[in-house]
Amino acid sequence: MDYLKFSKNREKEANKILMETNLFSLLRRFGKVKRIGSYSLGLMIKPDIDFVVKVKNYSDIQKTIKEILKLYKQIPKLKLKKIVDRNNLGLKGKSIHFEYPDNDVWGIDVLVSTNDFRAYEKLKAKVNNKITPQKKKIILNLKYHFFKKKDKVKNTSYPIYISVLDGKVKNIKDFYKYLEV
């Protein structure tokens, strides 16, 4: 399996969806918008696109969510899946989860938050500074494993990035050992 090619094809599909929906531009009406996650890192396996919309005040979060919910109805095929409170994760906000059927059913997640983008920029800088072609292949291989096997380990992307970039993990067996520690 050519994981690099698979990832590039996912990225092309994501770009097509963003062109069809004009979602990035629409979200800019509500605050500063940042693409985050595997799409922004060039490490896509799952059909998933993530955004953060930064608003000024905590009171703006619910108002912005309501406005986005009005707006999404104008986008053909985009379906609301759920809204999740993210304050328990320290993200100071709520995320809206949409589904978009294309070749696969895509998840499009929009976090509306008062947090700035420093944490995302820090992770992106770490990835860009430490990634090598070999580490990229390992990351994509691990992500593909968890995506295709529907393994019950949740939120695997961040630990995969950190463990591979820090040189502790080179394969699936290493990653399971890393998770046990």
Beta strands, then each sheet from edge to edge (+ up, - down):
strand 1: 32-36
strand 2: 48-54
strand 3: 79-85
strand 4: 93-101
strand 5: 105-113
sheet 1: 1+ 2- 5- 4+ 3-
end
